[in-house]
Amino acid sequence: MDNIDVLLLEAFHICERGRRVTDTGPLPLSIRDVTDYLEAFPTCLDNLTFYRAIFALDNMCLENHYDNNKPKVKKTSGQSTPL
């Protein structure tokens, strides 16, 4: 892992601490979440690259969360019904 990877992972971790959560689960990070980070901790990356990387990490995190927390479905007589 190089210095840029470490910078992005640490930045994502800090941005994620402010993540909003609803009854249905976590919400995506907002542009404001990432902008707040950049205002407090300027980086050597251009902003567009930084935003793209943080939002890609966020998408992976959200996909993982929702894939691992799908409602369980009970199949009976060829029909699916939520448990």
N, C-alpha and C positions, 0 to 999 in steps of 0.2 A: 504494500500500500504506500503510495507516495504522499507528499505533503498536501496536495490538492484534495485527494480522497479524504484524508483526515479532516481537513478544513470543512469539506462539505458534510461529512457525517456529524461532526461536532455542531455545525450550524443547524443542520436538520434537527438534531436532538434539542437544541435550545428553542428553535421555532415550534417544535412539537409540544413543548411544555405548555404553551398557551392554547393548545387545540381545544376547540369547543366540542362538546359531546351532547347528543340528544338521547331520547329514549330509544331510538333506533340504532344508535352507535355514534362513532366519531365522525365529525364533519371534516371535509378537506381543509387544508391550510388555505388562508386567503392571501392575496397579494399584500394586504396590509401587514399580516404576520411576518412575511419575509422582508418587506420594506422596513419594518421596525427593527429587525435584526441588522439589516445593512446600515441603517442610520446609527446604530450603536456600535457596530463592529464592521467598518469598511473592509473589503477584501481586495485581493490582487486580481480577482476575476472581473470581467465586465458584467454588468448587471443582468443582461439577457441570459448569458451562460449560467450565471448563478441561479436565477429564477428557474430556468429549465431543469437544472440538476436537482434543486430542492423539490420542485413539483413532481419530477420523475420518482424521487425517493418516496414522496408522499403517496403517489399513486400505488407504488409497490406495497407500502405499508397498509394502505386502506384495502387493497385487493386481498392481501394476506389475512387481515382481520375479518373481512366479510366472508372469505372462503372458509375460514375456520369457525365461523359462527353462524352458519346457515341453519335455518330452522329444521329440525328433524321431521321427516315425513314418514308416516306409517302407511304402508300399502295394504289395502284390504279389497278383495274381490275386484282387482284390476283398477281400483280408484285410489288416488293418493289423497290423504287427509293429514293436515298438520297435527302433531301430537299435542 
